[in-house]
Amino acid sequence: MAKEKIVLAYSGGLDTSVILKWLKETYDAEIIAFTADIGQKDELDGLEEKALKTGASKIYIDDLRDEFAKDFINPMFQAGALYEGQYLLGTSIARPLIAKRMVEIARAEGATAIAHGATGKGNDQVRFELTAAALAPELSVIAPWRLEQFREEFPGRAEMIAYAEKHGIPVTASAAKPYSTDRNLLHISFESGMLEDPWFDAAHDDNKGMYVLSVAPEDAPNEAEYIELEFDKGDCVAINGAKLTPLQVMETLNEIGGKHGIGRVDMVENRFVGMKSRGVYETPGGTILFTAHRKMESLTMDRDVMHLRDSLITKYATLVYNGFWFAPERLAIQALVAESQKNVSGTVRLKLYKGNVIGAGVKSPVSLYNPDIATMEADPTKAYDQGDATGFIRLNALRLKVSSGVEQNAKK
């Protein structure tokens, strides 16, 4: 009989390298490794050779950067998603794409299970598995870090390093690694190790070497840079007059933003599994795009449509953070968001300076701003009669007066 096939989300790091070998031995299965290229850059070098040497029968290394930018980052930014007021969801939004492709590979290869190296304490395990449940409920999911047998064999990193050395698995990890990172097209995150102390100053001069995508704001150029972003139906389609794909937009903004020290966030966030965790993030391009998109909306989006969409931001961001990208409620909100974006078109000018993104102008052929109506001078359109405000205020004040009268009578 043919061996069972398992598709493993594989990064080539210590954990997934050990897991690949362990799965093959423990389940006597054929392991198909999968790596998604979502903008990790040189982290992908040598992965194919390493995976095959470690025991994989095959490896997929798929370039998903265009799909990531177009079908995941752009819709999320149209929704104005921001988790707990700070986090632009760089890791969260990548997981459903990775899991989606894993499911596709599993079906194509006739696999019965998928596996991942996410720990039992984090959010990623939830994101991977909720996506699999939504797209392929027939597949089993193997999460080694939640298996007692695996945890007993590998109580710490020292045991994993020893196992890798025993089996000739090349790894660069050491037991003293100070933090862990996760990089993609939208951001890079840093957590664990020294960062587990929330009093530790990640922005201190001594720690400048930790950052990858951005210079420290104080080291950014002393001269501001102006850029123009052109939007069409809520998506940025050009920068400084040059038409770009969604992928090129993110790559260009990351380079520009990183040069000016933009997009660093240090926060303690609430994980879905219940604990608080400290994360440090670099999202230079995303920070510029988020700011520009909001400014474009301010000129072109109807007030009540904007307020309705904004009332759903917390819910939407939480759905993305918690792994419900393919849930029906996220899809329903996305449909409303798409409708709200149909006139979010025009150009935003921004000033970038030492970590700051400052609005410097906005224009649109479908602008809802009318200077003749908004002017403090005489209104040539006669569209607004200031005397009408008397009745408007009187009607809105009615319930307040009634409520106040009730309270005053109760005190007598």
N, C-alpha and C positions, 0 to 999 in steps of 0.2 A: 504493500500500500504506500501511496505517496505520503510524504511527511506533511504535517500541518504547516501552513504558512502564517507568519506573523509579520505585520508591517510595523517597523519601529521608527518613531520620530527621532532622528539621529543628528547630533550636532558635532560629533567627533571629540567632545570634551571627555573628561574623566568619567562622569556618571554614565553617559549613554554608551561609551565604549565598553565599560564593564558590564552594563546591562545587556548589550548585544551578545557578548560571550555567554553571560549567565543565562539568558533566555534560551539560547541554542542548546546549552547543556541540560538545563532543567526541564525544558519542554520537549527535547529531542525534535526540534522544529527547524524549518527553513526560515531564516530571518532575512527579510527584505528591508534594507535601510532606506530611509527617505529624508532628504534634506531640502528645505525650501530656501531658495535664494530670495530673500526679501530685503536685501541691502546690507548684509553683514560685511561686505568687502573682503579683505584678505583672510577672514575666518574660514572661508570655504576652501582655501588652498590645501591640496593633498588629501581631501576627504575620501575620494573614491578608492584610492590605494589603501588608505587606512581601514576603511570599512570592510573591504574584501579580505584584507590580511587578518582582521579581527574575527572574521567568520561569516560575514554576510554573503548570501548567494548572489545578491544583486543590490545595486544602489541607484536610486533616482535622485538626481540633483536638478531640481526644476527651477527655472527662472520665473518667479511669480511677481516680480517687482511692478510690472505694468498693471497687472490685475490688482495688486495690493493698493496702488495709488488710485486707480480709477474706481474700483468697486468697493473699496473698504475705507480708505482715508477720506476721499472726497465726500461720500454720503455722510460720514460721521461729522466732518467739518460743516457741512450744510446744516446739520442738526445743532451746531453750536455746543457739542458735547464737551463738558469739563467736569471731571470727577472731583467732588469735594472742593470745588472752587479753585483747584490748582493743576490737577493732573490731566494732560492731554491724551491719555490712554494709549500711549505708544506700544506697550507690550500687549495690552488687552485686545486691541483691534487686530493684532497679527495672528493670534491663536486660532480664531475660527477659520481663517484662510488656510493655515497649515493643516488643521484637522480635516477640512473639506477635501484637500488634495490627498490626504492619507486615505480617506474613505474611497476616493476614486481609484487610487492605486490598489487598495485591498480588493475591490470588486474586479478590477481588471486582471489581477493576479490570482484570483480565487482564494484569497486569504480568509481565514475565519476570525482573525483577531487583529487588533491594533494595540500598540504598546507605546508608552511614553516614560520619560525620566523625571516627570514633575514630582515634587515631594508631597507628602500627605499634609503638609502645613500650609501650602500656598494656594494661590488662585488658579494657576495654570491647569492643574488637574481637573478642576471644575470646567474650565473653558474647553479643554480638549474633549471631555466626555459628554458635556451637554451638546456640543456640536455633533458628535458621533451619534448620540441618541436621536437628534433631530433629523439627521440625514441618512443614517444606516442603523436602525435599531437592531438589525439581525447580527451585527458584529459584536464580538466580545471585546472587552477592554482589559488589558493587563497593565497594572500600575505597580511595579516592583516595590517602590518605597512604601506601599501600604500592605505588603505581604510580610508576615512575621518571619518567614524563612529567610527572606532577603535581608531584613533588618538585623537578624541574629548573625548572619554571615558578614554583614558590613555595618557594624555599629558606628564607624567613623571613617574619615577620609584616609587614615593610615592603612586600614584594611583594604580599601579599594585600590590604593596605590600599590600595595603588596600583591594583590590579585593581578593587577595589570602587568606588573613586572614578571610574575610567575608565568603568565600566558603570553609574554612577548608583545603586549599591547603598548604601542608608543604613546605616552602621555607627557604633557608638559606641566601638569599640576604639581603642586607641592602642598604639604600639610599646613604650611604657614601662609597660604594665599590670603591677602588682607580683605578682599571683597569679591563679589561675583558681579558679572555684567551680562546684559542682554542687549544686542544691537540690531536695529533694522532701519529701514528707509526713513521712518518717522522720528526715531529717537534712539538714545542709549540710556539704559538704567544701571544703577549701581546699588547693591544692597548687601547685607550680611557683613560678617567680619567686624572691622572697626566701626562700621556704620550702624551697628546694632545699639551703640550708645547714642541716644538722641542729643546729648550734650557735645558730642564730637563735632568739631567745626570742619566740615568738608570744604568750606570756602577759604580756609586759611592758606596762606602762601606756601606752607609746607606740603600741601596736598594738591597743588596745581597739576602735578603729573598724572593725577587720576583721570582728569577730563580728556575727552577724545574729540568731540565735535566743535568745541568752542574755546576761545581764549577767555581768560578772566576779564570781566568788564573793565577793570582798571588798566589792563594791558591792551585794550582795544584802541583803534586809531583815535587820535585827538580831533580828527575832522569828521563831521557827520556825513553820511551818505544818503542820498535820496533815491528811492526806487518807485516805480509805478507798476501796479498789478492790475491787469485787465480781467474782468469777470464776465462770464456768460452763463446765465441761469444758475448762479450759485457756485460755479467752478472757476478757478483761476485758469485762464487759457493763454496768457502772455505776460511776460515780465520785460519792462522797458521796451515795449514795442515788438519783442521777438516772440512769435507764436511757439508754444511749447506743449508737449504732452504732459499728462498728470505726473508721470515719473520725472520728466525733466524739470517740472515746476518744483518738486520736492528737492531734487538734487541741487538745483540752482539756489533755492532759498536757504538750504542747509549751509552751503558754502558762504553765501552773503551774511547770513545771520551768525554763523560761527565766528566769522572775522570780527564781528562787533560785540561778541560776548552775550548774545541774546539767547534766552530760552532755558536758563538754569533754574531748576526747582528743587528744593529740599523740603520734604514734608513727612509727617507721620500720618499714615492713611489707615483706613479701616478695611481689612480684608474681608471677603465674603465668608470665610470660614470662622470668623469671630474675633480674631486677634488684631491688634494694631501692629503695624510694621513701618519701619523708616525706609524711605526710598529717596535717592538722589537721581534727578533726570536732566538730560540735555535734549532739548527739542527746539533747536534754533529755527529751522524752516517752518515747523508747525506753529510756532509762536507768532511769526510774521503773518502766516496765512490766516490764522485764527483772528488776529487783530484786523487785518485788511477785510476779511469777509464780513465781520461785524460792522465795520464802517460802511461797507457797500450796502448792507441791509438797512442801515439807518437812513439812507437816502431813498431807497427804492421799495421798501416793504411796508405794506399797510400796518397801521398801528395795532389794531386788534389781532391781525394775523400774527404779527411779531409777538405780542404778549401771549397769545395762545401757544405758539411754538415754544416760547421761553418757559412757559409753565410746565412743559414736558421735558426740559433739558435735564433736570435732576433724574427723572425716571429713565430717560434714554441713556444717560451716562452710566447709571447704575446697571442697566441691562447689559451694556457693553462690558463694563468692568467685571460683572459677575458671570459672563459667558453666555448670555442669551441672545447672541447675534442672530441666530436662525429661529428665534421664538416668534410666534405670531404677533405678539404685542409690539416687538421691535419693528417688524415689517409693517404693521399698521401705522405706527408713528412715522416711519420713514415715508410712507405714502403721503401723509400730511405735510411732512417736511418738503418733499419734492414739489408738491403743489405750491408751497409758500415761496419757492425759489424761482418761479418762472419769470419774474421781472428783476431778479437780483443780477443786473448786468450794468457794466460801466467800468470806470477806472478809479483806483484809489492810489493816492500818492502818500508815501510814508517817509519819515525821517528816522534813520537808525543811528544811535549814538550811545556807546558804552552801556550796553545791556538794555537800552530803552527802545521801544517801538512807538513812535509819535506820529499821530495823524497830521498830514500836511496838505490835505485837499481830497475832494471826492467829486466826481461828476458822472452823469448818466443820461442817456437819451430817454430813459423812462423814469426820470426823477419825479418823486412826489413832492419835492420841496419847491414852493413857488415864492420867490422873493417879493413879488408884488403883494401877496397875501400876508406874508410874515413880517413885512416891513413895519417899522415904528413910525414911518412917515404916512402921508395920505395914501390910501389904497386905491389905485386907479381902476382896479377890477370891480370894486364895490361888492366883492364876494363875501366880505365879513363886515357886519354892522356891529360895532362895539356895544351898542345899546342892547343887542340881543343877549349879551352876557348877563344882564340883570335877571331875566327870567330863568336862564340856565342855572345861575347860582341859587336863585330862590327855590327852584324845584329840587336841586340836590341838597339844599340845606333843610328841607322839610322834615325828613326823618330824624335829623340831628336835633332839631328844635323839639320835636315830639318826645324823643328819648330823654332830652335834658329836662323837659317839663315833668315827666314821670318821676325822674330821680329827685327833683326838687320837691315835689309833692310828698314823696316818701319820707323826706327829712323833716317835714313839718310835724 
